[in-house]
Amino acid sequence: MRPALRIVRRGRVTSLEGFAPTETLLEHLRLREGATGTKEGCAEGDCGACTVAVGRLRDGRVVYEPTNSCIQLLGSLDGAEVVTVDDLASSATDLHPVQQALVDHHASQCGFCTPGFVMTLFALYHANEQPDRAAVNEWLAGNLCRCTGYRPIADAALASCGGAPRDEFTQNAGRTAEQLAALDDGQDLFVGNDETFFAAPASEDSLADLCARHPEAVITGGATDVGLWITKELRDLPRIIHTGRVSSLRAVSEERDRVELGAAATYAEAESALSGIDPDVGEVLQRLGSKQVRALGTVGGNIANGSPIGDMPPVLIALGASIELRLGERRRTLPLEEFFLDYGLQDREPGEVLTRIRVPRLGRDERFRSYKISKRYDQDISSVLGAFWFHTVGGRIVAARMAWGGMAATPRRSPRTEEVVIGLSLDDQGPSPDAEEALRAALARDFSPIDDHRASARYRQRVAGALVLKALREIAGRPSGETRVRGHRQDAA
């Protein structure tokens, strides 16, 4: 068991001891290092002013991802490289290529958000992509400019990113890879004592044992929600157990009949495999937070958190996903929809940890649709999210799963509406007026949504009814680009 966190900073391995379990990377950078180029804006992972790049070793090479340092727990960075805006320029006149492009295109206004934009573009610069403007906009969706100067920033991105990266980090990539490989020692990290600690076990057995011994501890994946408990609610969390160092829990396996995810796999790591199930899954993932959030947030964390407005649980429930949980040596599997019992209450015993998610692939006669309704397109919490799975035989629906977020105290199916759908004949005209009325009436019996600042109950009910009809009309027609949500992952399948 190792009592010190180890990271790569400015080309050197740095050991950190004695930090508080709730200390964030931003606090460490500004208050301990004095690296004040990284700014605090919102302190909740929305504005991107605090963006840094985190480098990890994947398939033998260093991969940089932008992350929000304001909500990233310091302890979760064990074994990674941290790069900030202070590290890029060797002098006031010798700027990094992305910094120089921002200068050349007059892309800095008040300048407060600029460090975050620089670091997001740094990650894009090293991403081996050839981005067009739409791709640049997606990368920049997690960075807010209050001076409304996005066009020159996007111009700077297009001018600097897309070729082979040539900077100090490229030159030192071999040495950095060796350092990161050496840090992967397979030891459990435990900083503190039994009263207050940050722990990051390196194996499933160690994780299960520690969780069983400390059932009161907060278990985190990416901590994109727990981070707000710390920065906004000022909660005292004396014991934190981080799952991200268990390599088997970050594994993503694509089998012939299913996709299997370790519960600590981030959205960035799982995105390709989940999007391969159906284009609509990819569209929901694209709108789930930002690049920074998806680099931190985990699919398992979104499930275990039990939020009624989480984006992935309704999608996974509609697809028929199941989960594995472990308590000590005991493992059990249950359908995901049975995990959510009531608001803030899940079928998870004290000390039990979510370990895996299994998502079936679609069969030949199975159809899927999902839609997210929110006030903003990017980086917004759902008002309503509907996900629909239909099994059709001879143009008729013989089985259905409809799952919803934002309609009840938990992610939940609509059984009465499913009963009405089963037996409907699909044709290009969609449901008859009588069937539409029956669907709306059934949906009203399934749910009594609440009024809140995101949407009224009446709005939610009307939108949900429209989404059911939209899904039915889309699957009734010939699949094409005209019947799918059009985005950067547009697919005619």
C-alpha positions in Angstrom: 0.0 0.0 0.0 1.4 3.3 -1.1 0.9 6.5 1.1 1.8 9.1 -1.6 0.2 10.2 -4.9 2.6 10.3 -7.8 2.1 12.3 -11.0 4.3 13.7 -13.8 4.6 17.5 -13.7 6.9 19.5 -16.0 8.9 16.4 -17.0 9.5 15.2 -13.4 7.8 12.6 -11.2 6.3 14.4 -8.2 5.1 12.7 -5.0 2.3 14.3 -2.9 1.4 13.2 0.6 -1.0 14.4 3.3 -3.6 16.1 1.1 -7.2 16.2 2.2 -9.6 13.6 0.6 -11.7 16.5 -1.0 -8.7 18.5 -2.3 -9.3 19.3 -6.0 -6.6 19.6 -8.6 -7.5 23.3 -9.0 -6.8 23.9 -5.3 -3.5 22.1 -5.6 -2.4 24.1 -8.6 -3.3 27.5 -7.4 -2.8 27.3 -3.6 0.1 24.8 -3.4 2.0 25.2 -6.6 1.2 28.8 -7.3 0.3 27.9 -10.9 -2.3 30.6 -11.1 -2.7 30.6 -14.9 -5.5 28.1 -14.4 -8.6 30.0 -13.4 -11.7 29.2 -11.3 -14.9 30.3 -12.9 -18.0 28.4 -12.0 -16.5 25.7 -9.7 -18.9 23.2 -11.0 -17.4 21.9 -14.3 -19.5 24.1 -16.6 -17.5 27.0 -17.8 -14.1 25.4 -18.7 -11.9 28.3 -17.4 -10.1 25.7 -15.2 -9.4 23.3 -18.0 -6.1 21.4 -17.8 -4.8 18.5 -19.9 -4.3 15.1 -18.3 -2.0 12.7 -20.0 -2.4 8.9 -19.6 -0.7 6.0 -21.3 -3.0 4.1 -23.7 -1.7 1.5 -26.1 1.8 2.6 -25.5 1.4 6.3 -26.2 0.5 9.4 -24.2 -3.0 10.6 -24.8 -4.1 14.0 -23.5 -7.6 14.8 -22.5 -9.1 18.2 -21.4 -10.6 18.0 -17.9 -12.2 20.4 -15.4 -9.6 20.8 -12.6 -12.3 22.5 -10.3 -14.1 19.2 -9.8 -11.3 16.7 -10.4 -10.2 15.2 -7.1 -6.4 15.4 -6.7 -6.1 11.8 -5.6 -7.7 10.5 -8.8 -4.7 11.7 -10.8 -2.3 9.0 -9.5 -0.1 7.8 -12.4 -1.0 10.6 -14.8 0.7 13.6 -16.3 -0.8 17.0 -15.6 -0.3 19.9 -18.0 -1.5 23.4 -17.4 -1.4 26.7 -19.3 1.6 27.7 -17.3 3.6 24.8 -18.8 3.2 25.6 -22.5 5.2 28.7 -23.4 9.0 28.6 -22.9 9.1 32.4 -22.9 6.8 35.4 -23.4 7.7 35.4 -27.1 8.1 31.6 -27.7 4.5 30.6 -27.5 2.9 27.1 -28.1 1.4 26.8 -31.6 -2.2 27.0 -30.2 -1.3 30.1 -28.1 0.3 31.8 -31.1 -2.8 31.0 -33.2 -5.1 32.6 -30.6 -2.9 35.7 -30.7 -2.8 35.8 -34.5 -6.6 35.5 -34.8 -7.3 38.1 -32.1 -9.1 35.4 -30.1 -8.6 36.7 -26.6 -11.1 39.3 -25.3 -11.2 39.9 -21.5 -8.8 36.9 -21.2 -10.3 35.2 -18.2 -11.5 32.2 -20.1 -8.5 32.0 -22.4 -6.4 29.6 -20.4 -9.2 27.0 -20.5 -9.6 27.4 -24.3 -5.8 27.1 -24.7 -5.8 23.8 -22.8 -8.7 22.4 -24.7 -7.0 23.3 -28.0 -3.8 21.7 -26.6 -5.6 18.4 -26.3 -7.1 18.8 -29.8 -3.6 19.6 -31.1 -2.4 16.3 -29.8 -5.6 14.3 -30.8 -4.4 13.3 -34.3 -7.6 14.6 -35.8 -8.3 16.7 -38.9 -11.1 18.8 -37.4 -13.6 20.8 -39.4 -15.5 23.6 -37.9 -18.3 21.3 -36.5 -15.7 19.2 -34.8 -14.0 22.2 -33.4 -17.3 23.5 -32.0 -17.8 20.1 -30.3 -14.4 20.3 -28.7 -15.0 23.8 -27.5 -18.5 23.1 -26.2 -17.2 22.9 -22.6 -15.5 26.3 -22.7 -17.7 29.4 -22.3 -16.6 32.8 -23.5 -18.6 35.6 -21.9 -17.3 38.1 -24.5 -19.0 36.1 -27.2 -15.8 35.8 -29.3 -16.2 32.2 -30.4 -15.5 32.8 -34.1 -11.9 33.8 -33.8 -11.3 31.1 -31.3 -12.6 28.5 -33.7 -10.5 30.1 -36.5 -7.4 29.7 -34.3 -8.3 26.1 -33.7 -8.6 25.4 -37.4 -5.3 27.1 -38.1 -3.3 25.3 -35.4 -4.8 21.9 -35.1 -5.0 19.1 -37.6 -1.3 18.6 -38.6 1.3 16.4 -36.9 1.9 17.9 -33.5 5.3 19.5 -33.1 6.0 20.8 -29.6 8.0 20.1 -26.5 5.5 17.5 -25.4 5.9 15.6 -28.7 9.7 15.7 -28.4 9.5 14.3 -24.9 6.7 11.8 -25.5 9.0 8.7 -25.3 10.4 9.8 -21.9 7.0 10.7 -20.6 5.6 7.3 -21.7 8.4 5.6 -19.8 7.7 7.7 -16.7 4.0 6.9 -16.8 4.6 3.2 -17.4 6.9 3.2 -14.3 4.2 4.8 -12.2 1.8 1.9 -13.0 3.1 -0.2 -10.1 -0.1 -2.1 -9.2 0.0 -0.8 -5.6 -3.1 0.4 -3.7 -3.0 4.1 -3.0 -4.1 5.0 0.6 -3.4 8.6 1.8 -4.5 9.3 5.4 -5.7 7.0 8.2 -8.9 5.2 9.0 -10.6 8.4 10.2 -10.0 10.4 7.0 -8.5 9.1 3.8 -8.4 9.1 0.0 -8.0 5.6 -1.3 -7.5 4.3 -4.8 -7.3 0.5 -4.8 -5.5 -1.1 -7.8 -7.5 -4.4 -8.0 -11.1 -5.5 -7.7 -10.3 -7.6 -4.7 -8.7 -4.6 -2.9 -11.6 -2.4 -3.9 -14.3 -4.9 -2.6 -12.4 -5.4 0.6 -12.0 -1.7 1.3 -15.6 -0.9 0.5 -16.8 -3.7 2.8 -14.6 -2.4 5.6 -15.7 1.2 5.1 -19.4 1.1 4.0 -19.7 4.7 5.1 -17.1 5.9 2.5 -18.1 7.8 -0.6 -17.3 5.7 -3.7 -16.4 7.8 -6.7 -15.7 7.3 -10.4 -15.0 10.6 -12.1 -16.6 12.6 -9.2 -18.3 15.0 -11.6 -21.3 15.1 -9.2 -19.4 14.5 -6.0 -17.2 17.4 -7.0 -20.2 19.7 -6.7 -21.0 18.3 -3.2 -17.5 19.6 -2.3 -17.4 23.0 -4.2 -21.1 24.0 -3.9 -22.5 22.2 -0.9 -19.3 22.4 1.1 -19.8 18.9 2.4 -17.2 17.2 4.6 -16.3 13.9 3.0 -13.7 12.3 5.3 -13.4 9.0 3.5 -13.3 8.7 -0.3 -12.7 5.5 -2.3 -11.8 6.0 -6.0 -12.5 3.2 -8.5 -10.5 4.6 -11.4 -7.2 2.8 -10.7 -8.7 -0.7 -11.1 -7.8 -1.4 -14.8 -10.4 -4.2 -15.2 -13.1 -1.8 -14.2 -12.1 0.6 -16.9 -12.1 -2.1 -19.6 -14.6 -1.9 -22.5 -15.3 -5.1 -24.3 -17.2 -5.4 -27.6 -18.7 -8.9 -28.0 -20.9 -10.2 -30.8 -24.1 -9.9 -28.8 -23.3 -7.2 -26.2 -21.0 -4.4 -25.0 -19.6 -4.9 -21.6 -18.2 -1.9 -19.6 -16.3 -1.8 -16.4 -18.2 0.6 -14.1 -15.2 2.9 -13.9 -14.9 3.3 -17.7 -15.3 7.0 -18.5 -17.7 8.2 -21.2 -14.7 9.1 -23.4 -13.5 5.5 -23.1 -17.0 3.9 -23.6 -18.3 6.3 -26.3 -17.2 4.4 -29.4 -18.5 1.1 -28.2 -21.8 2.4 -27.0 -22.3 4.5 -30.1 -21.8 1.4 -32.2 -25.0 -0.1 -30.7 -27.2 2.6 -32.4 -26.6 6.1 -33.8 -29.1 7.6 -31.3 -27.0 6.4 -28.4 -24.1 8.3 -29.9 -26.2 11.4 -30.2 -27.2 11.3 -26.5 -23.5 10.8 -25.5 -22.4 13.7 -27.6 -24.7 15.9 -25.6 -23.8 14.4 -22.2 -21.7 17.2 -20.7 -18.6 18.3 -22.6 -15.3 16.8 -23.6 -14.0 17.7 -20.1 -16.9 16.1 -18.4 -16.8 12.9 -20.5 -13.1 12.6 -19.8 -13.9 12.4 -16.1 -17.5 11.1 -15.7 -18.1 7.4 -15.7 -21.1 5.3 -16.9 -21.1 3.4 -13.6 -21.1 6.7 -11.6 -24.1 8.0 -13.6 -26.0 4.8 -12.7 -24.9 4.5 -9.0 -25.7 8.1 -8.4 -29.4 7.3 -9.1 -30.3 10.7 -10.4 -33.8 10.8 -12.0 -32.5 13.1 -14.7 -29.3 11.2 -15.6 -29.0 10.7 -19.3 -27.6 7.2 -19.6 -29.9 5.1 -17.3 -33.1 5.5 -19.5 -31.1 4.6 -22.6 -29.5 1.6 -21.0 -32.9 0.5 -19.5 -34.6 0.6 -22.9 -31.7 -1.5 -24.3 -32.2 -4.1 -21.6 -28.9 -3.6 -19.8 -28.0 -5.4 -16.7 -25.5 -4.6 -14.0 -23.1 -6.6 -11.7 -22.6 -5.6 -8.1 -20.0 -6.9 -5.6 -20.0 -7.0 -1.8 -16.9 -8.7 -0.5 -16.6 -12.0 -2.3 -20.3 -12.1 -3.3 -21.4 -11.0 -6.8 -24.9 -10.6 -8.1 -26.5 -9.5 -11.3 -29.8 -7.7 -11.9 -31.6 -5.9 -14.6 -30.7 -2.2 -14.5 -34.3 -1.1 -14.2 -34.6 -3.0 -10.9 -31.7 -1.1 -9.4 -33.6 2.2 -8.9 -36.1 1.8 -6.0 -37.1 5.4 -5.1 -35.7 8.9 -5.2 -32.1 8.7 -3.8 -32.6 5.0 -3.0 -31.0 2.2 -5.0 -30.8 -1.6 -4.6 -27.2 -1.4 -3.2 -26.2 -2.6 0.2 -23.7 -0.7 2.4 -20.2 -1.5 1.1 -21.5 -3.0 -2.1 -19.9 -1.6 -5.3 -21.1 -1.5 -8.9 -18.6 -3.3 -11.0 -20.0 -3.9 -14.6 -22.6 -2.9 -17.0 -23.7 -5.3 -19.8 -25.6 -3.8 -22.8 -27.2 -6.1 -25.4 -26.8 -5.3 -29.0 -29.9 -4.9 -31.2 -31.2 -7.9 -33.1 -32.3 -7.9 -36.7 -35.9 -7.0 -36.0 -35.2 -4.6 -33.1 -35.4 -0.8 -33.4 -34.2 1.9 -31.0 -34.7 5.6 -30.7 -33.7 8.1 -28.0 -34.2 11.8 -27.6 -33.0 14.4 -25.1 -35.0 17.5 -24.5 -33.2 20.4 -22.7 -33.1 24.2 -22.8 -29.6 24.3 -24.3 -28.2 21.8 -26.9 -24.8 21.5 -25.2 -23.9 21.0 -21.6 -27.5 21.0 -20.2 -29.4 18.7 -17.9 -32.4 17.0 -19.4 -35.9 18.2 -18.9 -37.1 14.9 -20.4 -35.2 12.0 -22.0 -37.1 9.3 -23.7 -35.6 6.0 -25.0 -37.5 3.4 -27.0 -36.9 -0.2 -27.9 -39.3 -2.0 -30.2 -39.2 -5.6 -31.4 -41.1 -5.9 -34.7 -42.4 -8.9 -36.6 -44.1 -8.5 -40.0 -44.5 -4.8 -39.5 -46.1 -5.1 -36.1 -44.7 -4.3 -32.7 -44.6 -7.5 -30.5 -42.5 -6.2 -27.6 -41.5 -2.7 -26.3 -39.4 -1.0 -23.6 -39.9 2.7 -23.1 -37.7 4.3 -20.5 -37.7 7.9 -19.2 -35.6 10.4 -17.4 -37.2 13.5 -15.8 -40.7 12.0 -15.6 -40.5 10.4 -12.1 -38.4 10.1 -9.0 -36.2 7.5 -10.7 -35.4 6.5 -14.3 -38.4 4.4 -15.1 -40.3 2.5 -17.8 -43.9 3.3 -18.8 -45.7 -0.1 -18.7 -49.2 1.1 -19.6 -47.9 2.9 -22.6 -45.9 -0.2 -23.6 -49.1 -2.2 -23.5 -50.9 0.2 -25.9 -47.9 0.1 -28.3 -47.7 -3.7 -28.4 -49.8 -4.9 -31.4 -49.6 -1.7 -33.3 -49.0 -2.1 -37.0 -46.3 0.1 -38.4 -46.8 1.9 -41.7 -45.6 5.2 -43.2 -48.7 7.0 -41.8 -47.8 6.3 -38.2 -50.4 5.6 -35.4 -54.0 6.3 -36.1 -55.7 9.2 -34.2 -57.4 6.7 -31.9 -54.1 5.1 -31.1 -52.5 8.5 -30.5 -55.2 9.3 -28.0 -54.8 5.9 -26.3 -51.0 6.4 -26.0 -51.4 9.9 -24.4 -53.9 8.6 -22.0 -51.7 5.6 -21.0 -48.7 7.9 -20.6 -50.8 10.1 -18.2 -51.5 7.0 -16.1 -47.9 6.0 -16.1 -46.5 9.3 -14.8 -47.3 12.4 -12.8 -44.3 14.6 -13.4 -43.4 17.6 -11.2 -43.0 21.3 -11.9 -39.5 22.5 -11.4 -37.1 25.1 -12.9 -36.3 22.9 -15.9 -39.9 22.3 -17.0 -43.5 22.3 -15.9 -45.4 19.0 -15.4 -47.7 19.9 -18.3 -44.7 20.5 -20.6 -43.1 17.2 -19.6 -46.3 15.3 -20.2 -46.9 16.9 -23.6 -43.3 16.4 -24.7 -43.2 12.8 -23.6 -46.4 12.1 -25.7 -44.8 13.8 -28.7 -41.6 11.7 -28.3 -43.5 8.4 -28.3 -45.2 9.4 -31.6 -41.9 10.6 -33.1 -40.3 7.3 -32.3 -43.1 5.3 -33.8 -43.2 7.4 -37.0 -39.5 7.2 -37.4 -39.3 3.4 -37.1 -42.3 3.0 -39.4 -40.6 4.8 -42.3 -37.6 3.5 -44.3 -34.5 4.2 -42.2 -32.5 7.1 -43.7 -30.8 10.3 -42.8 -34.2 11.9 -42.8 -35.6 9.8 -40.0 -32.6 10.0 -37.7 -31.3 12.8 -35.6 -28.8 14.6 -37.8 -25.4 15.1 -36.2 -21.8 14.5 -36.7 -22.5 10.7 -36.3 -25.3 10.6 -38.8 -25.8 7.1 -39.9 -28.3 5.6 -42.4 -28.6 2.3 -40.6 
